[in-house]
Amino acid sequence: MNDENRISLAGVIGLPVAHSRSPQLHNYWLGKYGIRGHYVPLNVKHGDLEDAIGTLPKLGFVGVNVTIPHKETVLWLADLVTDRAALIGAANTLIFRSDGKLHADNTDGYGFVENLRQNAPNWIPASGPTAVLGSGGAARAVVASLVEIGVPEIRISNRTRGRADALRSEFGARVRVFEWLQAGKMMAGAKLVVNATSLGMEGRPDFQVPLAALSPDTVVNDLVYTPLRTPLLQYAAKLGCVTVDGLGMLLYQAAPAFERWFNTRPDVDEETRRVLLG
C-alpha cells in the first residue's frame, strides 16, 4: 500500500478519541521503520460514520482503527468481514483495499491473549473460571478468545442484563450470567478477572464493584489504560494478585493492523511501551 510517491494515512475513529494513545503508538512505529505516513485521531459522530468511512480512502487513508461506540456498527458497512470479527460481532480494524472494498477485522482478542501470555505467563486457561465485567465490543472479543483457548467457565456481569444474556446465547453453555448487583460475588474462585467496562477510566464513573471475593491467586486484568494503574489494579496488587494493565492489549492488538496497512510487522517491546508511557 506504500510507495515512494505516496504518504499513506491511517487513524482511529471514535467518540471520544482524545484519550487514545494509538496515534502516539502508530506514529512511533512509522518513524522507527522509516515509513512515509501519518496516523491521526478522528472524532466521528454516529450519524456521520458512513459518510466518513466512504470519504477516507479518497483522502489517502489505507485503514483505520475503530473504537467506542462504532465497533459493532462498522460491520454493517464492510464488504468483507473476517470470521473472528463476525464471531465477536464487532470490528476494531478496517482496511481500505486497493480494489475499493472495505475489509473489517478484529484484533482485540489477539491483543488480549498476547498481553496475558506476556504479563501473566503462569496463568493457565483451563485452571478455572474467568469473571468478565461488561458485554460491549471489547468484552465480546475477550469472551470469544476465552472460549477459543479453553477456559472452562466464563462468568459475565453487565449493567444491562440483556446484553450479557445475548453473549450466553451466542457463546454457549460455558458462559454463566450474573446480575450486576452480584458482580462482586462472581469473582469467588475465579482464576482470572477482566474489567472490560469503562469504569475507572479517566472521566468515567468510578469502579465500585465489591472486591471482597478476590483471592491472591487470581490474575486481574483491567482493559482500561488511562490511568495505567486503575483503582481495581491497585487494590488487586495490595492483595497479592498478579495484575495486568490494559496498555499491553493496546500494543498487541495494534501490531497486526499496522502490518496490514503498512506491510511491516512492528516489534512490541519495552521501548515501545516506554514511548507510550513517556
N, C-alpha and C positions, 0 to 999 in steps of 0.2 A: 504493500500500500504506500510505501515511501519511495520517492526517487529524488534525485539531486535538485530538481527544479520545483519541488513541492514542499510546502510546510504543512504537515498533517496536523489536524486538530482533534482533540478528544475532550471530554468533560464529564461532569456529574450533574444529573438533573434531579431536582427535588424541591421540597418546600417545607422547611427552610434548608439551605445548604451552607450557610455561613460557618457552621460548626465543623464541616467536613475537612478532614486532613488529606483527602485524596488528591487535591491539586498539589499540595506540597510533596506528596509521595511520587506521583507520576512525573512531575516536572524534575524532581531529583533524578529519577531513572532516565529521563530523556537527556539530561545533561551528562550523566555518567556514561551513557553509551553513545554519546555524540549524535543523537537523532534530532533532525530538524522538525520540531513540533512544539505544541503548547497544549496544556490541559487546564480547563477553566471551569469554575462553578457556574451553574445555570439555574437560576431561580425561576421555576416554571409552575404556573398555576394549573390546576386540574383542567380547566376549560380550554387552556392553550396548549395542552400536551400534544395532541395530534398534529396541530399546525407546526409546533416547534420541531417535532421529530421529522416531519416531512421537509422542513426547510434546512435542517442542519447539514445533510450531505451536500447540498448545493453550495454551502459556505466552506466546504473543505473538511468537514468532520468525517473521521473514519469510524467513530463509535462513541458511545457514552456509557457511563455507569448510571444506574437508576437507584434512587433511594426513596425513603418515605416522602409522600404517600403513593407513589406511582408504580411500585414494583409489580402489582397484580394487573393494573390497567394496561401496561405496555404489552402484555401477552396478546391482547386482542388486536394490537396494531401490527404485530410481526407477521412476516410471510413465512418464516421458518422458526420453529421452536425446538430446542433440544429436548431429549427425553427427560433430563433431570429438571429442567425448567418447567416442563409440563407436569411432572410428578409433584413438584413443590407448589405449583400454581402461582409462581412469581418469577420475575427476571430481575437480575441486578446488572446485566451486561447486554448492551446492544452493539451489534456490528453492522455497519453500513457497507454492504458488499459492493464490489465493482459492477455487478450486474443489476444493481438498483434494488435488490431485495434486502429486507430488514431481517436480521438474524438475532433471535433472543436466546440468551443463555443465563444460567445461574451458577455462580462460582462461590456463593456463600457457604454451602455445605462443605465444599473442599477446603475453604479457608478455616472454617470451624474445626474440622477434624485435624488439619495440619497444625493448627495452633495448639490443640490439646496434645498431640503427639510430641511436639517440641517442648512444651512447658509443663506437662504433667505425664511424663513418659511411663510412670508406674501405674497409671490408670488403665484398667482392663475393661473393655466394654461389656464383656459377659459377666463381670463380677457382681452386678446387682443393678437396682433400679436407677434411673435418672429422673430428676424432677426439673421440669421446664416451666418457667413463668412467662406467659404470653402466648399468643397464637397468630401473630401477624406474619409478614413475609419472612423475617429473619427466623422466627420460631418454626415456620414450616420447613425451612431449609435445615434447621437443626434436627427436627423430628425425622425427616427423610434420611438424613445421614445416620442418626442413631439406629433406625430400623436397618439400614444397609450394613452397618458394622456389627450388628448382633446384640444390641442392648436388650435384655430380656423383658424389661418393663419400663414404659415411658409415662411418667405422671405429668399431667398438664393442668394448669390452672390459669384462667383468664378472667378479667373483669366482666367480659361479656361471655356468658356460659355457652351460647350458641356456637361461637367460633371454635371453642375448644371441642365441643361435640362434633363439629364438622371434621376436625382433624382425626378424631377417633374413627369416624365412619370411613375416612379416606385411607388411613394408615393401618387400621385393623386392631385386633384384639390385644396387642401388646400395649396399646395406648389406654390409659386409665385417666378419667377426668375427675378433678376435684373442684368443688365450689371455691370461689375466690376467698371467702371468709375462712376456708380451711387450708389455704395455700401453705401456711407455715407447717401444718401437720404432714403434708406430703413429703417433706424433707426427711422425716424419720426413716433411717435405714437406707437412704439414697447414697449411692457411691459418687454421684455427680449431680450438682445443682447448677442450672443455667438460667441466668436472667436475660430473657430475650425481649423485655419490655424497655421503655424509655425511662422508667422510674430510676431516679438517682442521677440522671443526666443533667448537666448544667442547663438551667432554665426550665426544667420539667419538674413534676411533683417528686417529693422525697420518696425513697424506698422505705416503706413502712410495713412490709410483710414480716410477721414474727419469725425469729430465727432460733428460738429455743430448742428446736428439734435437730439443729445441725450437730453433726458429730465431727470430732477432729480428723477422722479418716475419710471425710468427704472432700472431693475436689470441687471447688467453687469457681465458676466461670461467669463473669459479667461481660456481656457483649457491648455494654456502654464503655466508651474510652475517653469521654470528656465529662468528668475528670478521669484520669487514668486509674487512680486508686479510689474507687467508689466506696460509699459507706458500707455496702454489702461486703466488698473485698476486705475492707479494714476490719470489720467485725470477724469475718472468717479467719483472717490471718492471726488475730489475737487468740482465737480458739485453737489454733494449731493446724488449720486446714491448708492444703495446697491451694493457692489461688492463681487464677489465670485471667489476665486482663483482656479487654477487647481489642487492643491495638494489634496483637498478633493475627487475629482473624482478618482485620483490615488489610494487613500486609499480604497474607497468603491468598486471600480472595482476589487481590489486585493483580497478582503476577500473571495468571493465565489470560486475563483481559488485556493487559499490556502487550502480551505476546501476540494476541490475535490482531491488535490494532497496528503494532509497530514491528512485527516479525522478529522480535528479540525477547528471549525469556530472561527476565531480570532476576538477580540474586536477592533472596530475602535473608539478610544477615544483620549482625549487631549494628553495623554502620548505618544501615537503612533505618533501623529503629531509632538510633540516636538522632538522625536527621529530623524525624518526626517529633521527637521529644525536645529538640533544641530550638 
